[in-house]
Amino acid sequence: MSRDHVQSAERPAPAAGAPGRAHSGTGPAAGGAETPFLELLARGASAEAYEQPVLLARAEGLPAERIAALQQARTLALRVRAELEGRRRREAELSALFETAHDLAGLRDLDAVLQAIVQRARSLLGTDVAYLSLNDPARGDTYMRVTEGSVAARFQQLRLGMGEGLGGLVAQTARPYVTDDYFRDDRFQHTHSIDTGVRDEGLVAILGVPLMLGHHVIGVLFAADRRARVFEREQIALLGSFAALAAAALDTANLLAETRSALAGLERANEIIKDRSAVIERASDVHDRLAELVLRGGGVHDVAAAVSQVLDGTVEFTEATAAPARALESSRAEGHAVRHRDDWIAAVAAGDELLGALVLRGHPGLDPVDQRTLERAAMVTSLLLLARRSAAEAEQRVRGELLDDLLDARDRDPRLLRERAARLGADLDATHAVLAARLEGGTADADEEADARRRLWAAASHLAATRQGLAAARDGGTVLLLPLAPGDTATDLARRTARHLGTAVHEPVTVGASAPVEHLTARPDAVAAAYVEARRCLDALRLLGRSGDGSAAEDFGFLGLLLAGERDITGFVGRTIGQVVAYDERRGTELLRTLDAYFACGMSPARTKDELHVHVNTVAQRLERVGRLLGDDWQSPARALEIQLALRLHRLSAGTTPPARR
């Protein structure tokens, strides 16, 4: 509809029969001429249908006055039709604006509101495409935010610099711009990327209006057709109204986002305040617990348990050798707990000496206040360890004095010795072994060697205290008196002690052990004699090149008979051929007699069968049984020598004679 038509439709038509109608040549006949056009208006016919009554009148040869009346009635009817269409269009526009304002009032999803605005603008303006772009202050350009009717991916991803393309011009000048033919319009700057996108979409006529917040342009709303078209003033105004609503939607969304952000910030601040308060309460709680532990004489593990409860994690005390070396050294140097993977390490130190570490397991995110709590617990632990060390050193001196008395003062009252041992947690009536220990990593520096001996004595004293035994420094090494557990042997105890002491001092430690001794207080010389035997075993180990190992006389075979203070012949025989003796006693066999004959005949089965007057297969079967009882290596030179000695000692103790040789 043209502007002239709109302006004519806006002027009211004269009423039927009004003055001047007769003057124009219409009379009663003209009134009849309006009837077909009223019917067309009633049923909403197209504009082309209004030509039919005039054409029919001419075809029928009606008078010129009648045809003129029909033409005037047609003109009036078309004006009325245009007025009705305009009112319906404005009603639809107002309805769309109202619905958009309603969407804006209940804004939940900004993208959904912007999409609805673009869809309604496209529908009411009857364009092929509608789209909305927003300015990007960070990059200094404008980009596509919402499109409706677009089919080209490149067009949907366009970015327009300020002043580039029609949209860039609108964004820069804050004024609406319209072009009937985009590619022939030189009022704005054409660029290859923009023109390519517009060409891909096939757009020709484009209308763009700015989205304004105050005096600032935040984007552009577009309506475009894929054919040449003239956008009227009313359409430009309508698109501007949609642009104003879109700007309001964006402003509302930004305000909502800022409000939500502020609320979230307040919530976080409130949570931080609550968390700080809880942390302070935890710090106060752990301070009270640690103070209570110190006052009632708690240990390092009590401290770890208390801190575990406060920090809601697992806190353990570990020796310095068991903690990560780099993290531990960093914590000691900085004086703070340090993170190691998912754990926290707090060094427990006294001056430059590392005593261990408190380790918080599996707690990578640690609050600074909780970190200081862990550090405070490490300081309390170091104080407890120093106090325990002082007490332990005093106890070690007492234990050493008691062992010295057992070794030297043989005339001590047994009752007093037993009472002194009981106060130290030792039971002198239990079975013990005496162990002699010595360092093997010698050094030319006298101070370093003395320090190593002190560390050995400290480690031995700690071991004795934990095993309800005694320890003392003697003859350049250390002597220990340790109880034997049921089923344990002196050799096993010596080897464990060598490994334990070597690990503690980081140097090889050789340990010799005596045979088990009992009733120490009733036998004044037992401890001293056992110490001499342990020293012999220690010297034998070193001569045999077994430094850093542990052993007892029983471990040396027949050589052990020479090392032992008391010749344990029965024990040697039992360890060497005891299984064969027991087998003969249970089964009534003659394995021992066969062994005697076998060795007497130069380990020849043929001569042995003659000696025993049996078949050679019988000899072979008996020797096979012996192998299963004594092991596959029983005929090796070393084992054979021990077995022959055990056989001879067994005969001597039993009062029997060897088989006669032929």
Secondary structure, 3 states (H helix, E strand, C coil): CCHHHHHHHHCCCCCCCCCCCCCCCCCHHHHHHCHHHHHHHHHCCCHHHHHHHHHHHHHHCCCHHHHHHHHHHHHHHHHHHHHHHHHHHHHHHHHHHHHHHHHHHCCCCHHHHHHHHHHHHHHHHCCCEEEEEEEECCCCEEEEEEEECCCCHHHHCCEEECCEHHHHHHHHHCCCEEECCHHHCCCCECCHHHHHHHHHHCCCEEEEEEEEECCEEEEEEEEEECCCCCCCHHHHHHHHHHHHHHHHHHHHHHHHHHHHHHHHHHHHHHHHHHHHHHHHHHHHHHHHHHHHHHHCCCCHHHHHHHHHHHHCCEEEEECHHHCCHHHHHHHHHHCCCEEECCEEEEEEEECCEEEEEEEEECCCCCCHHHHHHHHHHHHHHHHHHHHHHHHHHHHHHHHHHHHHHHHHCCCCCHHHHHHHHHHCCCCCCCCEEEEEEEECCCCCCHHHHHHHHHHHHHHHHHHHHHCCCEEEEECCEEEEEEECCCCCCHHHHHHHHHHHHHHHHCCCEEEEECCCECCCCCCCCHHHHHHHHHHHHHHHHHHCCCCCCEEEHHHHCHHHHHHCCCCCHHHHHHHHHHHHHHHHHHHCCCHHHHHHHHHHCCCCHHHHHHHHCCCHHHHHHHHHHHHHHHCCCCCCHHHHHHHHHHHHHHHHHHCCCCCCCC
